[in-house]
């Protein structure tokens, strides 16, 4: 099966809408990459420093996972983002959930979206460490992953409502999609020295499905 050879895009640029092979590509984006006001990056490092002291280990670099799925000649950006961004733009939203507390989800300012965005853009993709990591070009598995995006659970972001020992976030969404599609995730890990909070929550919830 032919493989997509040009899988890296420039930050903030449009990606080609059509591609030549069914595939799943995973990107590891540093937390807060490209943020002009580095609140997310700074707060994330502070939280990680506290966690590292509590767990008697060195602090890790934190990563946010995003997917691109190419299916039947079209490319889709798969990602969790705040619901209040890009007002009026159709980003292929297939699910929403609350942020912080369930009751806060009544407001778009405390709600997240899960996108399956045809020809969509993942911001700062060029900053992904290691570029695109090709996980599969098996058409049936790719199709299951694509369909699974619309079935992803939507627990409260930042909380452990499913009692997995890890919080639910964007990394949970990605690992849940991959696991329930049938991918083996034992060798799928963040870049060396990094950590992806929420990744294990998606796996645990997927295994319990």
C-alpha positions as a LaTeX table, in Angstrom:
\begin{tabular}{lrrr}
\hline
Residue & $x$ (\AA) & $y$ (\AA) & $z$ (\AA) \\
\hline
Unk1 & 0.00 & 0.00 & 0.00 \\
Unk2 & 1.42 & 3.43 & $-0.86$ \\
Unk3 & 2.38 & 5.64 & 2.04 \\
Unk4 & 1.93 & 9.36 & 2.51 \\
Unk5 & 5.41 & 10.84 & 2.36 \\
Unk6 & 4.65 & 14.49 & 3.14 \\
Unk7 & 3.13 & 14.32 & 6.61 \\
Unk8 & 4.66 & 17.43 & 8.15 \\
Unk9 & 2.96 & 20.82 & 7.90 \\
Unk10 & 3.95 & 24.35 & 8.77 \\
Unk11 & 2.55 & 25.89 & 11.95 \\
Unk12 & $-0.81$ & 27.49 & 11.34 \\
Unk13 & $-0.84$ & 26.54 & 7.64 \\
Unk14 & $-3.52$ & 24.67 & 5.71 \\
Unk15 & $-2.87$ & 21.00 & 5.02 \\
Unk16 & $-3.86$ & 19.21 & 1.81 \\
Unk17 & $-7.50$ & 18.08 & 1.95 \\
Unk18 & $-6.84$ & 14.91 & $-0.05$ \\
Unk19 & $-4.19$ & 12.25 & 0.46 \\
Unk20 & $-3.14$ & 9.01 & $-1.17$ \\
Unk21 & $-3.43$ & 6.33 & 1.52 \\
Unk22 & $-5.51$ & 5.36 & 4.53 \\
Unk23 & $-3.40$ & 6.02 & 7.62 \\
Unk24 & $-3.21$ & 7.21 & 11.21 \\
Unk25 & $-0.50$ & 9.66 & 12.27 \\
Unk26 & 0.17 & 10.65 & 15.88 \\
Unk27 & 1.82 & 13.94 & 16.86 \\
Unk28 & 3.39 & 14.78 & 20.24 \\
Unk29 & 3.07 & 18.53 & 20.80 \\
Unk30 & 4.91 & 20.11 & 23.75 \\
Unk31 & 2.40 & 21.50 & 26.22 \\
Unk32 & 1.78 & 25.15 & 25.36 \\
Unk33 & 3.71 & 24.97 & 22.08 \\
Unk34 & 3.41 & 28.18 & 20.12 \\
Unk35 & 1.44 & 29.94 & 22.87 \\
Unk36 & 2.16 & 33.67 & 22.65 \\
Unk37 & 1.05 & 34.00 & 26.28 \\
Unk38 & 2.68 & 30.96 & 27.90 \\
Unk39 & 0.15 & 30.51 & 30.70 \\
Unk40 & $-0.55$ & 26.88 & 29.81 \\
Unk41 & 3.14 & 26.00 & 29.58 \\
Unk42 & 4.04 & 27.78 & 32.81 \\
Unk43 & 1.15 & 26.37 & 34.84 \\
Unk44 & 1.77 & 22.90 & 33.44 \\
Unk45 & 5.41 & 23.00 & 34.50 \\
Unk46 & 4.39 & 24.13 & 37.98 \\
Unk47 & 1.92 & 21.26 & 38.35 \\
Unk48 & 4.47 & 18.78 & 37.01 \\
Unk49 & 7.10 & 20.05 & 39.48 \\
Unk50 & 4.72 & 19.40 & 42.38 \\
Unk51 & 3.82 & 15.95 & 41.05 \\
Unk52 & 7.48 & 15.06 & 40.58 \\
Unk53 & 8.32 & 15.97 & 44.16 \\
Unk54 & 5.38 & 13.97 & 45.44 \\
Unk55 & 6.38 & 10.93 & 43.37 \\
Unk56 & 10.13 & 11.29 & 44.11 \\
Unk57 & 11.21 & 11.61 & 40.48 \\
Unk58 & 12.65 & 14.22 & 38.16 \\
Unk59 & 10.18 & 16.56 & 36.40 \\
Unk60 & 9.25 & 15.51 & 32.86 \\
Unk61 & 8.45 & 17.47 & 29.73 \\
Unk62 & 4.68 & 17.43 & 29.16 \\
Unk63 & 3.05 & 16.55 & 25.86 \\
Unk64 & $-0.35$ & 16.90 & 24.19 \\
Unk65 & $-1.31$ & 14.23 & 21.64 \\
Unk66 & $-3.15$ & 14.91 & 18.39 \\
Unk67 & $-4.09$ & 12.68 & 15.46 \\
Unk68 & $-4.47$ & 12.96 & 11.74 \\
Unk69 & $-6.56$ & 10.26 & 10.05 \\
Unk70 & $-6.51$ & 9.84 & 6.28 \\
Unk71 & $-9.44$ & 7.80 & 4.96 \\
Unk72 & $-10.94$ & 7.32 & 1.50 \\
Unk73 & $-8.78$ & 10.11 & 0.10 \\
Unk74 & $-9.67$ & 12.72 & 2.73 \\
Unk75 & $-7.64$ & 13.94 & 5.69 \\
Unk76 & $-9.13$ & 14.63 & 9.16 \\
Unk77 & $-7.63$ & 16.48 & 12.13 \\
Unk78 & $-8.57$ & 14.76 & 15.40 \\
Unk79 & $-8.12$ & 16.87 & 18.52 \\
Unk80 & $-9.74$ & 18.18 & 21.71 \\
Unk81 & $-9.95$ & 21.98 & 21.99 \\
Unk82 & $-11.87$ & 24.59 & 23.99 \\
Unk83 & $-15.45$ & 25.07 & 22.75 \\
Unk84 & $-15.11$ & 28.85 & 22.62 \\
Unk85 & $-12.43$ & 28.99 & 19.94 \\
Unk86 & $-13.01$ & 29.83 & 16.25 \\
Unk87 & $-16.64$ & 30.97 & 16.64 \\
Unk88 & $-18.80$ & 30.23 & 13.62 \\
Unk89 & $-16.28$ & 27.87 & 12.03 \\
Unk90 & $-17.31$ & 24.30 & 11.28 \\
Unk91 & $-14.54$ & 22.23 & 12.84 \\
Unk92 & $-16.29$ & 18.87 & 12.60 \\
Unk93 & $-17.32$ & 18.79 & 16.26 \\
Unk94 & $-18.62$ & 15.32 & 17.18 \\
Unk95 & $-18.65$ & 15.51 & 21.00 \\
Unk96 & $-18.55$ & 18.00 & 23.87 \\
Unk97 & $-17.85$ & 17.75 & 27.57 \\
Unk98 & $-17.46$ & 19.94 & 30.67 \\
Unk99 & $-14.23$ & 21.43 & 32.00 \\
Unk100 & $-13.40$ & 21.49 & 35.70 \\
Unk101 & $-16.86$ & 20.72 & 37.10 \\
Unk102 & $-19.88$ & 19.12 & 35.36 \\
Unk103 & $-22.15$ & 22.07 & 36.15 \\
Unk104 & $-19.68$ & 24.51 & 34.55 \\
Unk105 & $-20.18$ & 22.79 & 31.20 \\
Unk106 & $-23.36$ & 24.78 & 30.66 \\
Unk107 & $-21.12$ & 27.64 & 29.57 \\
Unk108 & $-19.02$ & 27.38 & 26.38 \\
Unk109 & $-16.15$ & 28.90 & 28.35 \\
Unk110 & $-16.03$ & 25.71 & 30.46 \\
Unk111 & $-16.68$ & 23.18 & 27.73 \\
Unk112 & $-14.40$ & 21.24 & 25.41 \\
Unk113 & $-15.00$ & 19.89 & 21.92 \\
Unk114 & $-13.71$ & 16.79 & 20.15 \\
Unk115 & $-13.14$ & 17.42 & 16.44 \\
Unk116 & $-13.11$ & 15.15 & 13.43 \\
Unk117 & $-12.32$ & 18.03 & 11.11 \\
Unk118 & $-12.08$ & 17.28 & 7.40 \\
Unk119 & $-9.06$ & 19.13 & 5.96 \\
Unk120 & $-8.69$ & 20.74 & 9.39 \\
Unk121 & $-5.69$ & 22.41 & 10.96 \\
Unk122 & $-3.88$ & 21.37 & 14.13 \\
Unk123 & $-2.14$ & 24.51 & 15.40 \\
Unk124 & 1.65 & 24.43 & 15.64 \\
Unk125 & 1.94 & 21.01 & 14.04 \\
Unk126 & 5.47 & 21.86 & 12.92 \\
Unk127 & 6.48 & 21.97 & 16.59 \\
Unk128 & 5.55 & 18.32 & 17.14 \\
Unk129 & 8.57 & 16.44 & 18.48 \\
Unk130 & 9.67 & 13.82 & 15.96 \\
Unk131 & 7.09 & 14.95 & 13.41 \\
Unk132 & 4.38 & 12.50 & 12.42 \\
Unk133 & 4.49 & 9.01 & 13.92 \\
Unk134 & 2.76 & 6.61 & 11.51 \\
Unk135 & 0.75 & 4.18 & 13.63 \\
Unk136 & $-1.13$ & 2.25 & 10.97 \\
Unk137 & $-2.02$ & 2.13 & 7.30 \\
Unk138 & $-4.42$ & $-0.80$ & 7.72 \\
Unk139 & $-7.64$ & 0.45 & 6.12 \\
Unk140 & $-10.00$ & $-1.44$ & 8.43 \\
Unk141 & $-8.23$ & $-0.26$ & 11.56 \\
Unk142 & $-8.13$ & 3.31 & 10.22 \\
Unk143 & $-11.87$ & 3.16 & 9.54 \\
Unk144 & $-12.56$ & 1.94 & 13.09 \\
Unk145 & $-10.50$ & 4.79 & 14.53 \\
Unk146 & $-12.35$ & 7.33 & 12.36 \\
Unk147 & $-15.73$ & 5.99 & 13.47 \\
Unk148 & $-14.64$ & 5.83 & 17.11 \\
Unk149 & $-14.05$ & 9.57 & 17.30 \\
Unk150 & $-17.81$ & 10.15 & 17.38 \\
Unk151 & $-18.23$ & 7.63 & 20.22 \\
Unk152 & $-15.53$ & 8.94 & 22.53 \\
Unk153 & $-16.61$ & 9.29 & 26.19 \\
Unk154 & $-16.89$ & 12.84 & 27.53 \\
Unk155 & $-16.06$ & 12.86 & 31.27 \\
Unk156 & $-15.18$ & 16.16 & 32.90 \\
Unk157 & $-11.82$ & 17.49 & 31.71 \\
Unk158 & $-9.18$ & 17.57 & 34.46 \\
Unk159 & $-10.98$ & 15.15 & 36.77 \\
Unk160 & $-10.86$ & 11.40 & 37.38 \\
Unk161 & $-14.56$ & 10.59 & 37.28 \\
Unk162 & $-13.92$ & 7.04 & 36.00 \\
Unk163 & $-11.52$ & 6.26 & 38.89 \\
Unk164 & $-8.58$ & 5.34 & 36.67 \\
Unk165 & $-5.92$ & 7.07 & 38.74 \\
Unk166 & $-5.39$ & 9.66 & 36.01 \\
Unk167 & $-7.33$ & 12.72 & 34.86 \\
Unk168 & $-9.36$ & 12.88 & 31.64 \\
Unk169 & $-8.02$ & 15.27 & 28.99 \\
Unk170 & $-7.01$ & 15.48 & 25.32 \\
Unk171 & $-4.48$ & 12.67 & 25.71 \\
Unk172 & $-7.23$ & 10.43 & 27.09 \\
Unk173 & $-9.34$ & 11.06 & 23.99 \\
Unk174 & $-6.48$ & 10.06 & 21.68 \\
Unk175 & $-5.50$ & 6.91 & 23.57 \\
Unk176 & $-9.18$ & 5.83 & 23.86 \\
Unk177 & $-9.68$ & 6.21 & 20.10 \\
Unk178 & $-6.54$ & 4.24 & 19.29 \\
Unk179 & $-7.14$ & 1.46 & 21.81 \\
Unk180 & $-10.78$ & 0.87 & 20.90 \\
Unk181 & $-9.86$ & 0.81 & 17.21 \\
Unk182 & $-7.58$ & $-2.13$ & 17.94 \\
Unk183 & $-4.09$ & $-0.62$ & 18.05 \\
Unk184 & $-1.49$ & $-2.06$ & 20.38 \\
Unk185 & $-0.27$ & 0.88 & 22.47 \\
Unk186 & 2.54 & $-0.72$ & 24.43 \\
Unk187 & 5.20 & 0.94 & 22.29 \\
Unk188 & 3.34 & 4.23 & 21.82 \\
Unk189 & 4.92 & 6.62 & 24.29 \\
Unk190 & 5.81 & 10.33 & 24.46 \\
Unk191 & 9.31 & 11.45 & 23.43 \\
Unk192 & 12.13 & 10.43 & 25.76 \\
Unk193 & 11.99 & 12.28 & 29.06 \\
Unk194 & 8.37 & 13.24 & 28.47 \\
Unk195 & 5.02 & 12.44 & 30.00 \\
Unk196 & 1.46 & 12.64 & 28.66 \\
Unk197 & $-0.94$ & 13.13 & 31.59 \\
Unk198 & $-4.31$ & 11.53 & 30.88 \\
Unk199 & $-2.98$ & 8.92 & 28.43 \\
Unk200 & $-3.50$ & 6.04 & 30.85 \\
Unk201 & $-7.03$ & 7.24 & 31.65 \\
Unk202 & $-8.08$ & 6.78 & 28.03 \\
Unk203 & $-6.58$ & 3.29 & 27.97 \\
Unk204 & $-8.30$ & 2.29 & 31.22 \\
Unk205 & $-11.69$ & 3.58 & 30.09 \\
Unk206 & $-11.26$ & 1.91 & 26.71 \\
Unk207 & $-10.39$ & $-1.43$ & 28.27 \\
Unk208 & $-13.52$ & $-1.19$ & 30.45 \\
Unk209 & $-15.78$ & $-0.45$ & 27.46 \\
\hline
\end{tabular}
